[in-house]
Amino acid sequence: MNETLARLLDLLDLEPIERDIYRGASHPSVIPRVFGGQVAAQSLVAACRTVEDRLPHSLHSYFLRPGDPGAPIVYNVDRIRDGRSFATRRVVAVQHGQPIFHLSASFQTAEEGLAHQEPMPEAPDPETLPTAAEMLPQYEDRFVHPSVSKRLLDVRRAIDLRYVAEPPFATVGSPREPRSQVWFRTTGALTGVHDDPVVHLCLATYVSDMTLLDSVLLAHGRGGWTVGDVVGASLDHAMWFHRPFRADEWLLYDTDSPTTQGGRGLARGQIWTRDGDLAVSVIQEGVVRVPRTR
């Protein structure tokens, strides 16, 4: 396991302070605020710490304020309900005395039931696609700052993320179908204490916020914050966990955008195992504003 992945796993290992109160570190991200996937994943970790013998099947969350990457985050968990089959938790992430994020998660005891799913979309094998180290240097001259490529590469040392088609920052000015696909997995195997279903779920939550709004940008030929032609931020984030999966094995993240309006863009995503199982569904609305020119 490389050092960057180890740091990410440490980021998800929250420190207990009191009963149902946890503290999480904040690492510098590629944006000048706490990465939304980080605070969502840490909130889910906090909720899971208060539930036994059940895994989350859904979460619904709101981003309230930008997080300070230089300060820790305190997570307060409310045990809303523990029923025979389901349990509900509410988590409020607090920084500098103010809530920055709110999450509600529902947990279910494992059981059998009816099952169906739609077919997995077609996509090339991940091994045939360029790695971040092979792709990102090609676009350094398009980024708003020379450090962007390096910061993106640093993140990819923990998560191997490969675009099926060119990303938004590669096709600025050329609107495309509002759909994006990426393959992803951790850059090392998850073993020992890290081979826990909760860890796999929380890592997928972390990654789910990385490229979800790409489909919105593609529809309008925008490159996003990396090229400075869009100001964006996540507003809310919802996930449904359908079937077991491993975050250290290839997962296909297929996303699309049905609508954008009023400075907001809606994106939908599905995460598939390589065997064709629909593992996770995701929906997010985010701020998508064109910067005003002077």
N, C-alpha and C positions, 0 to 999 in steps of 0.2 A: 504494500500500500504506500503510495507516495505521500509526501508531506502535505500537499494541498488538500487531498481527500481526507487525510487525518484531521486537518484543521476544520474541515466542514463537518465531520462527524462530531468533533469536540463542540462545535457550535450548537449542535442539536442535543448535547448532553447538559441539560439545565441544572443549575444549582438550587437545591431545596433550601428555602429560607424559613418558612413556617408551614403549617399544614395548609396545603392548597395554594401556596405562594412560591413562585420560582423566579430565579434570575438567570437571564441569558446574556451572553456577550454579544457585541456587535463588531463585525469585521468590516473594514473598508470594502466598498463595492465599486462596480464600474460606473455608478451614478453617485451624485453628491448627497445621498440620503440612504437610509437603510433599505436594502433590496426587499421588495414586497414579499418575494418567495421565502426570504429568511424569516420574517416576522410571522408569516402564516405557518411555516413549518414548525417554528418554535412554539407557537400557540397550540398547535396540534399535539406536540410533545407534552406540553403542560397538561392538556386535557386528558391525554392517555395515561399520565402518571396517576390519575385519580380514579381509574376504572380498572377492574380486574376481570379477566376471563372474557372480555369482549373487545372487538376491534371497531374502529369508526367505520360507518358506511356512508356518511355524508358530512360536509361542513359548509357553512355559509358565513361569509365574513365581509367586513367593511373596513377600508383604509380611511382613517379619520384625520391624521396629521402626518407630515413627513417625519420619519425617524432620524435621530442623530446617530450617525455611525460611530461617533467617538464616545458614546455613553452606553452603559448596560440598560437592559429592558427588564422590567418587573412584570411577571405574568400572574394575575389573580384569577383563580378558578372558582366558579360557583357550581356546586353540585345540584343542578336543577331537579333532576329526577333519576331514580333507579327503579325501573320496573322489572317484571319477570323476564322480558325479552329485550327491552330497549333501555338505554340510559342516555341522559342529556346533560351536556356540560356547556357552560358559558365562560369564555376567557376574555379578559380585558388586559391588553398590553399597555403598560404605563411607562412614560419616560419624562423626566423633569416635572413630575407631579401631574401630568396630563395624559389622558388616554390617546394612544396613537392608532389602535387597532382593536377591533371587536370581532370575536369568533364564537359561533355556536356549532357544536358538533354532536352528532347522534351516534350511539354505539348499539350494536346488536349482537346477541348471542348467536353463534353459528347454527344454522338449521338448513334443512333440505326444502326444496320447493320447485315450482314451475320454472323453466329456464328457456330463453331464446335470445338471440342477438342478430343484428344485421351483419352482412359479410364484411370482412376487413378490406379496406381500400388497397388498391395495388400500390406498390412502392418498390424501388430497386433495393437490393441487399445493401446493408450499411457498409459492408467491406468494400463496395465498389465506389463509395463516395469519399470526397476529400476530407481530411481531418481539418480541425481549426488551424493547426500549424501550417498546413498546406494552402488553406484558402485565405485566411485573414490578411496576410502580408500583401496580397494582390490589391487590396483596397485601402491601404494606409493613406494614400493621397486624398481619399474622399472624406476621411474622418475629420471632425472638427478640431481634434488635437492629436498630435503624434502618439500620446500615451494611450489613446483609446484601444488601439490594436493590442498593446501589451497587457492592458487590464482585462480585455476579453480573453486573451490567451491564458492569463493567470486563472480565470474561472474555469476554463476548459481543461485545466490540469486535474480538476476534481471530477468534472462531468464531460465525458466524450460526447459532444453534440455535433451531428453532421446533417447539413441541409440537403434535402432531396433536390430542390431547385435553388436558383440563386436567391439569396436573402434580400430584403428591402434595400439595404444600403448599396447593393450591387446594381440595382436597376432603377435608380432615381430618375424621375421624369417619364417613366414608361409604365402606365397603369396595366395591371394584370388581373387575372382571376383572383378574387379575394380568398385564396386558399394557400396554406403553407404546410409543409411536412418536414419533420426532422426525426432522425433516429437519435436516441440517447441511452446512455448507461454510465454508471460510475467507472472511473478509470482503473479501479482495482476491485478484487473480490471482497465481499462482505462476509467476514468469518467471525467466529467467537461471539462476543457480546453484541457485535454489530449485526449478526445474522438473526435479526428479530423482525417479525412482520411489521411492527411499529416503525422501525428504522426505514424499511423499504417504503412504507406509506408516506412518511414524512419527507424522505428524499424526493419522491415523486411530486409532493406538494411544493417543495422548493423549486424544482425544475419547471413545474407547470406555469410559473409566472415569467419565465425567461423569454419565450417566443410567441406567447398567445396572441398579442396584439399585432403581430407581423401581418396577419391576413387583412387587418384594417388598413395598414400602410400600403400594402400591395395594390389594393383597389384604387388608390389615388396616386400611385407613383411616387410615394414619399419614402424617404430613407429612415426617418425616425431621429431620435436624439443623437445618434452617432454622427450624423451629418448635419444636424442642426436645423432641419426643415420642419420639424414637428415638436411641440411641447406636449409631453404625455405623462400620465400617472395612472396607476390602478385605482379604481373606485370601489369595486366590490369583486368578490371571488367566491365561486361555489364549486364544490367537487362532490362526486358520487363514486364510491369505491365498490365496484361490482364483483370482481374476481381476483384471486390471489395473483401476485406477480413478484418478480425480483428486480430491484433497481440496478443490480450489477449484471443483468442480462439485457440485450437490446430490446428497447421499447419504441414503437412508432407513435409519434405525437402528430396527429392529423387535425388541423384547425381550419376554420373558415369564419367569415364575417357576413352575417345576413343584412346588417344595416349600420350606417354611421350618420349622425345628425346632431345638431345643437352642441357641437364641441365634445360629443361623446361617441365612442365606437363600441359595438358589441361583438364579441368573439366567442366562438364555441370550439371545444376541442374534445378529441377522443384519444385515449392512450391504449394502444394495442400491444399484446405480447407478440413475439415473433411467430408463435404457434397459431395466431389468429384469434386469441381470446380478447374480447373487449374488457379491459381491466378498469378503466376510469373514464368518467365523463366530466368535462370542465366547462364552465361559462364565466365570462368576465366582462364587465363594462369598464372602460377606462376613459380618461380625459384625452382627447386628441385635438389639439389646437394648432393652427398655423400661426407661427410668430408674427406679430405685427411689425411691419417695416416702418422706419422713421421717415 
